[in-house]
Amino acid sequence: MRFISRLPAMGLSLAVAAGLSASALAQQGQPPLSAEESDPRVLGWMVGSPPPADKIITQPDSVYFSFPRLRWSVCHLREFLPTEEISRGLGAPVPLSYLTPDELTQYAEEIDALTFTPMNSDGQMTWKDSLGANYTDGMLIMHKGRVVYEKYSGCLNEDGKHAAMSMTKSLTGLLAQILVAEGTLDETKRVIDIIPEIKGSAFATATVREVMDMTTGVKYSENYADPNADIWVYSRAASPLPKPEGYKGPNGYWEYLQQVQPEGRHGDEFHYKTINSDMLGWIITRVTGKEVTQLASERLWSKMGAEQAAYQTVDGKGVPFAGGGLTASLRDLGRLGQLMLDEGVINGKRLFPAEVARRIRQGGDPSKFAGFPTIPNGSYTSQWWVFHNDHGAYAARGVHGQTIYVDPTAEMVLVRFASFPTAANGRIDPTSLPAYQAVAEYLMAKD
């Protein structure tokens, strides 16, 4: 673990620890602590005046994003890293619509008791048990615009915020898709035609659409177990902390993007690589003259009735991390999901053209999508995951279990925050995706 603790911090660390501490335990034959055992309130992180030395979480030396520390850190990222605000503006929030208290109690009891069969399993699991199995910190379910289920646990409470991880990518992609629909951004243009500084990079000849859909042919490895992987070079470049003496690498997200080398051909295949999201963030900033945080505030947070400001981590030059730096509240991401479900309309106001949500729901080219066995028929477009299932569901997703799941057929929006021990969502999907389907069918039956 000392190797990880010496790594420089970066915007949201790109999940720097990546659950490696949990993996190390597994290799030693020791399962990670359960959700109940690893609850931050049970472990007593950062409690006391001052806390005991072994309960203090700081960065970088205490590996703040390793399990089980991450179960506290996901709600406290602004204490570790510099951020920029996504302002909600000065107006009063627009309250979400709820069922009556009695109805909420009834729905909670019935949803908790729902059973489903996890993938590759013959056994049954209840919805309530799945929350613990996936280390859920917050769960919000909306049906036909009303909250029918809301629970908080772990580090999260009603007025708290939680790391959204790579759901940030979907916010970035949504902003880009809005600009495309409105004619501000031409998705057929090459990146170099918008950002001449990228001329020496493999990104130069990619189109904006290829960046949006992550079908670029760029060399970049996110293998956290490989100390020589590109992710660590990116981490050092993006760290908001002072660079060590003698450092000669790129400084910041955008300098790193200028030296990315080619691998494969643009447009051939989908490859999930975070640098595409930061390239898209740079494109958005160049064509609008506004940082993604400012644009997100102007187009979404200040107009959708948000309860709380959101925040986004930044690199050493103040550039927001467009690929994973968002921290937000559960209810405000519920508003964002409802905005997608209702195709750009919320609280009676249109915030973006309906074609934006329709284009995302349509998905990308499934023939270019492979390597995700829990999403066998899926695709990826505008930084959103599209399942192509019977309900036409699509989602924003982030490591350790974050999701905004939109089910148009069931008229359901589900938002989950979690702090699963390892980063790979492929380990969570077998219980999560069937559980979401079970809730969708339950809600449809209630109509």
C-alpha positions in Angstrom: 0.0 0.0 0.0 2.9 2.4 0.3 3.2 2.5 -3.5 -0.3 4.0 -3.6 0.2 6.4 -0.7 3.1 8.1 -2.5 1.1 8.8 -5.6 0.2 12.4 -6.1 -3.4 13.4 -5.7 -5.4 14.4 -8.7 -8.9 15.5 -9.5 -11.0 13.0 -7.6 -7.9 10.8 -8.0 -9.6 9.0 -10.9 -10.5 6.6 -8.1 -6.7 6.4 -7.4 -6.9 3.6 -5.0 -9.2 1.8 -7.4 -10.2 -0.6 -4.6 -6.7 -2.0 -4.6 -6.7 -2.4 -0.8 -9.8 -4.6 -1.1 -8.1 -6.6 -3.9 -5.0 -7.1 -1.8 -7.2 -8.5 1.0 -8.9 -10.8 -1.4 -5.5 -12.1 -2.6 -4.7 -12.9 1.0 -7.9 -14.8 1.4 -9.5 -12.1 3.5 -12.8 -10.7 2.3 -13.4 -7.0 2.7 -15.4 -5.7 5.6 -19.2 -5.9 4.9 -21.2 -2.7 4.4 -22.3 -2.8 8.0 -18.8 -3.4 9.3 -17.2 -0.7 7.1 -19.9 1.9 7.8 -17.9 5.1 8.6 -20.0 5.7 11.7 -19.1 2.2 13.0 -15.4 2.7 12.2 -15.4 6.2 13.7 -13.4 8.0 11.0 -12.6 11.6 11.9 -14.6 11.6 15.1 -13.1 13.4 18.2 -11.4 16.6 19.1 -9.0 15.6 17.7 -9.7 12.2 16.3 -7.4 9.3 17.4 -4.3 9.1 15.2 -5.5 5.9 13.6 -8.9 7.4 12.7 -7.6 10.5 10.9 -8.0 10.5 7.1 -5.9 13.0 5.2 -4.2 13.1 1.8 -2.0 11.8 0.3 -0.2 9.8 3.0 -3.2 8.0 4.5 -4.5 6.6 1.1 -7.7 8.4 1.6 -9.4 6.7 -1.4 -8.6 3.1 -0.4 -11.2 0.9 1.2 -12.6 1.2 3.9 -11.5 4.9 4.1 -13.2 5.7 0.8 -16.6 5.0 2.5 -16.0 8.3 4.4 -14.0 10.1 1.8 -16.7 10.0 -0.9 -18.7 12.5 1.1 -15.7 14.7 2.0 -13.7 15.3 -1.2 -13.6 19.1 -0.8 -11.5 18.4 2.3 -8.8 16.7 0.2 -8.8 18.5 -3.2 -9.5 22.0 -4.6 -12.8 22.4 -6.4 -14.9 24.8 -8.4 -18.5 25.4 -7.6 -21.4 24.6 -10.0 -23.7 27.3 -8.6 -27.4 26.7 -8.1 -28.0 30.4 -8.4 -29.8 32.6 -5.9 -33.4 31.5 -6.4 -35.3 29.2 -4.0 -35.1 25.5 -4.8 -38.1 23.8 -6.3 -39.1 21.0 -4.0 -39.3 17.5 -5.4 -42.8 16.0 -5.5 -43.3 13.1 -3.0 -45.9 10.5 -2.2 -47.7 11.0 1.1 -45.9 9.8 4.2 -48.1 6.8 4.4 -47.6 6.0 0.8 -43.8 6.4 1.1 -43.8 3.9 4.0 -45.9 1.4 2.0 -43.7 1.7 -1.1 -40.5 1.4 1.0 -41.8 -1.8 2.6 -42.9 -3.3 -0.6 -39.8 -2.4 -2.6 -37.5 -3.6 0.2 -39.3 -7.0 0.0 -39.0 -7.3 -3.8 -37.0 -10.4 -4.9 -35.0 -10.9 -8.0 -32.5 -13.4 -9.4 -29.0 -12.0 -9.7 -27.1 -12.6 -13.0 -25.4 -16.1 -13.1 -27.2 -17.2 -10.0 -30.1 -19.5 -9.2 -30.8 -18.0 -5.8 -33.0 -15.1 -4.9 -32.1 -11.8 -3.3 -34.3 -9.1 -1.8 -34.0 -5.4 -2.8 -33.1 -4.6 0.8 -30.3 -7.1 0.8 -28.9 -5.8 -2.5 -28.4 -2.3 -0.9 -26.0 -3.7 1.6 -24.4 -6.1 -0.9 -23.5 -3.1 -3.1 -22.4 -0.8 -0.2 -25.2 1.7 -1.0 -24.8 5.2 0.6 -27.9 6.7 -1.0 -30.9 5.6 -3.0 -33.6 7.7 -4.7 -36.3 6.3 -6.9 -38.8 8.6 -8.8 -41.8 7.4 -10.7 -43.8 9.6 -12.9 -42.0 12.6 -11.4 -42.7 11.7 -7.8 -40.2 10.4 -5.2 -41.4 6.9 -4.1 -38.3 5.7 -2.3 -35.4 7.6 -0.5 -32.8 6.1 1.8 -29.4 7.3 3.2 -26.7 5.4 4.9 -22.9 5.3 5.3 -21.4 8.7 5.1 -24.5 10.3 3.4 -27.5 12.2 4.8 -30.2 14.4 3.3 -28.1 17.6 3.2 -24.9 15.8 2.2 -23.1 15.5 -1.1 -21.3 12.4 -2.6 -18.7 11.8 -5.2 -20.3 11.0 -8.6 -17.1 9.6 -10.1 -17.5 9.0 -13.8 -21.1 10.1 -13.8 -19.3 13.4 -14.4 -18.6 12.2 -17.9 -22.3 12.0 -18.6 -22.8 15.6 -17.4 -20.0 16.6 -19.8 -21.5 14.6 -22.6 -25.0 16.1 -21.9 -23.5 19.6 -22.2 -21.8 18.7 -25.5 -25.0 17.2 -26.9 -26.9 20.3 -26.0 -24.4 22.4 -27.9 -24.6 20.1 -30.9 -28.4 20.3 -30.9 -28.3 24.1 -30.8 -25.7 24.4 -33.5 -22.9 25.8 -31.3 -20.8 22.6 -31.7 -20.3 20.8 -35.0 -19.9 17.1 -34.2 -18.4 16.4 -37.6 -15.4 18.7 -37.1 -12.0 17.4 -36.3 -10.6 18.3 -32.9 -7.7 20.2 -34.5 -10.1 22.5 -36.3 -11.4 23.6 -32.9 -8.2 23.4 -30.8 -5.1 24.0 -32.9 -2.9 23.3 -29.9 -3.7 19.6 -30.2 -1.9 19.2 -33.5 0.8 16.9 -32.1 -1.7 14.6 -30.4 -3.6 11.5 -31.7 -6.7 13.5 -30.9 -6.0 16.0 -33.7 -7.6 13.9 -36.4 -10.5 12.6 -34.4 -14.0 14.1 -34.9 -15.9 15.6 -32.1 -18.5 12.8 -32.3 -15.7 10.2 -32.0 -14.5 11.9 -28.8 -18.1 12.1 -27.5 -18.7 8.4 -28.1 -15.1 7.3 -27.1 -14.4 5.7 -30.4 -11.0 7.5 -30.7 -7.9 5.6 -31.5 -5.7 6.9 -28.7 -3.1 5.2 -26.5 -4.1 5.2 -22.9 -4.2 2.5 -20.2 -6.2 2.7 -17.0 -4.8 -0.5 -15.6 -4.4 0.6 -12.0 -2.3 -2.5 -11.2 0.4 -1.5 -13.7 2.7 1.1 -12.1 3.8 2.1 -15.6 0.3 2.6 -17.0 -0.7 5.9 -18.6 -3.2 6.5 -15.7 -0.3 7.3 -13.4 1.3 9.7 -15.8 -2.1 11.4 -16.1 -2.4 11.5 -12.3 0.9 13.3 -12.0 0.1 15.7 -14.7 -3.4 16.5 -13.2 -2.4 16.7 -9.6 -3.4 20.0 -8.0 -0.5 19.7 -5.6 2.9 21.3 -6.4 4.9 19.3 -8.7 8.0 17.6 -7.1 11.4 19.1 -7.8 12.8 17.9 -11.1 9.4 17.0 -12.6 9.5 17.4 -16.3 6.2 15.9 -17.4 3.0 17.6 -18.6 1.3 20.0 -16.2 -2.5 19.7 -16.2 -5.1 17.8 -18.1 -4.8 19.8 -21.3 -1.0 19.6 -21.5 -1.3 15.8 -21.1 -3.8 15.6 -23.9 -1.4 17.3 -26.3 1.1 14.4 -26.1 -1.3 11.4 -26.4 -0.1 8.9 -29.0 -2.3 6.9 -31.5 -3.4 3.4 -31.0 -5.8 1.9 -33.5 -8.0 3.9 -35.9 -10.5 6.6 -35.0 -14.1 5.4 -35.3 -13.5 1.7 -35.3 -14.3 0.6 -31.7 -15.5 1.9 -28.4 -12.8 2.1 -25.7 -13.6 3.5 -22.3 -10.8 6.0 -21.8 -11.2 9.0 -19.4 -9.0 11.2 -21.5 -11.8 11.5 -24.1 -14.0 13.2 -21.4 -11.3 15.8 -20.6 -10.8 16.3 -24.3 -14.5 16.9 -24.6 -14.3 19.3 -21.7 -11.6 21.3 -23.5 -13.7 21.4 -26.7 -16.8 22.7 -24.8 -14.7 25.4 -23.1 -13.2 26.5 -26.4 -16.5 26.8 -28.3 -18.4 28.5 -25.5 -15.7 30.5 -23.8 -16.9 29.0 -20.5 -15.6 26.3 -18.2 -17.8 23.2 -17.9 -18.6 24.2 -14.3 -20.0 27.6 -15.4 -21.9 26.0 -18.3 -23.4 23.3 -16.1 -24.6 26.0 -13.7 -26.0 28.3 -16.4 -27.8 25.6 -18.3 -28.8 23.1 -15.6 -28.2 23.7 -11.9 -29.4 27.3 -11.7 -32.6 26.4 -13.8 -33.7 23.0 -12.6 -34.6 24.0 -9.0 -31.5 22.4 -7.4 -31.3 22.3 -3.7 -27.6 22.5 -3.4 -24.6 23.7 -5.4 -22.4 21.0 -6.8 -18.6 21.0 -7.0 -16.0 19.8 -9.4 -12.3 19.0 -8.7 -9.7 20.9 -10.7 -6.1 20.4 -11.7 -3.1 22.6 -10.7 -4.2 25.2 -13.3 -7.8 25.3 -12.2 -9.2 23.2 -15.1 -12.2 21.2 -14.0 -11.9 17.4 -14.1 -14.5 16.7 -16.8 -14.0 13.0 -16.5 -14.8 12.3 -12.9 -14.6 15.3 -10.5 -18.3 16.0 -9.7 -19.7 16.0 -6.2 -23.4 16.5 -5.8 -26.5 15.7 -3.8 -28.7 12.7 -4.3 -31.9 14.7 -5.0 -30.2 17.1 -7.5 -29.0 14.1 -9.5 -32.6 12.9 -9.3 -33.6 16.2 -10.9 -31.0 15.7 -13.6 -32.4 12.2 -14.3 -35.9 13.5 -14.4 -34.8 16.2 -16.8 -33.5 13.4 -19.1 -36.7 11.3 -18.7 -38.8 14.3 -19.6 -36.7 15.3 -22.6 -35.4 18.6 -21.4 -38.4 19.9 -19.4 -38.5 20.3 -15.6 -40.8 22.4 -13.4 -42.7 23.4 -16.5 -39.6 24.9 -18.2 -37.7 23.7 -21.2 -33.9 23.7 -20.5 -32.8 22.0 -23.7 -34.2 20.6 -26.9 -36.0 17.3 -26.7 -33.8 15.9 -29.4 -30.9 15.9 -26.9 -32.4 13.3 -24.7 -33.7 11.4 -27.7 -30.3 11.2 -29.3 -28.7 9.9 -26.1 -31.5 7.3 -25.6 -31.0 6.1 -29.1 -27.5 5.0 -28.2 -24.4 4.4 -30.2 -23.3 1.6 -32.5 -23.6 -1.7 -30.6 -21.3 -3.4 -33.1 -18.4 -1.1 -31.8 -19.2 -2.0 -28.1 -17.6 -5.0 -26.5 -15.9 -6.2 -23.4 -18.7 -5.5 -21.0 -20.3 -8.9 -20.3 -22.9 -7.5 -17.9 -24.1 -5.1 -20.7 -24.2 -7.6 -23.6 -26.4 -5.6 -25.9 -25.1 -2.1 -24.9 -23.7 0.9 -26.6 -22.2 4.2 -25.6 -22.9 7.7 -26.8 -22.4 11.2 -25.7 -20.7 9.7 -22.5 -23.9 7.8 -21.5 -24.3 4.0 -21.3 -27.3 2.6 -23.3 -28.6 -0.9 -22.5 -30.9 -1.5 -25.5 -33.1 -3.6 -23.2 -36.9 -3.9 -23.5 -37.4 -0.8 -21.5 -35.0 1.4 -23.4 -33.0 2.2 -20.3 -29.8 4.2 -20.3 -27.6 5.4 -17.5 -24.8 7.6 -16.2 -22.3 5.3 -14.4 -19.3 5.8 -12.1 -16.9 3.5 -10.3 -17.7 2.1 -6.9 -21.4 1.9 -7.8 -22.6 5.4 -8.8 -25.6 5.6 -11.2 -28.4 7.6 -12.6 -30.6 5.0 -14.3 -33.4 6.2 -16.6 -36.1 3.8 -17.6 -38.5 5.5 -20.0 -40.9 2.6 -20.2 -41.5 2.5 -16.5 -41.2 6.3 -16.2 -38.6 5.7 -13.5 -35.5 7.5 -12.5 -33.2 5.8 -10.0 -30.1 7.4 -8.5 -27.6 5.5 -6.4 -24.5 6.6 -4.5 -22.3 3.8 -3.2 -18.8 3.0 -1.9 -18.2 -0.5 -3.1 -14.8 -1.8 -2.1 -13.5 -2.2 -5.7 -13.9 0.2 -8.6 -15.2 -2.3 -11.2 -19.0 -1.9 -11.8 -18.9 -5.3 -13.5 -18.9 -6.8 -10.0 -21.9 -4.8 -8.9 -24.1 -5.1 -12.0 -25.1 -8.8 -11.4 -27.1 -7.7 -8.4 -27.9 -4.1 -9.4 -29.3 -4.4 -13.0 -31.8 -7.2 -12.2 -32.8 -5.2 -9.1 -33.5 -2.1 -11.1 -35.6 -4.1 -13.5 -37.6 -5.6 -10.6 -38.4 -2.2 -9.2 -39.4 -0.9 -12.7 -41.8 -3.8 -13.1 -43.2 -3.3 -9.6 -43.8 0.4 -10.4 -45.5 -0.4 -13.7 -47.8 -2.8 -11.9 -48.8 -0.1 -9.5 -50.1 2.1 -12.3 
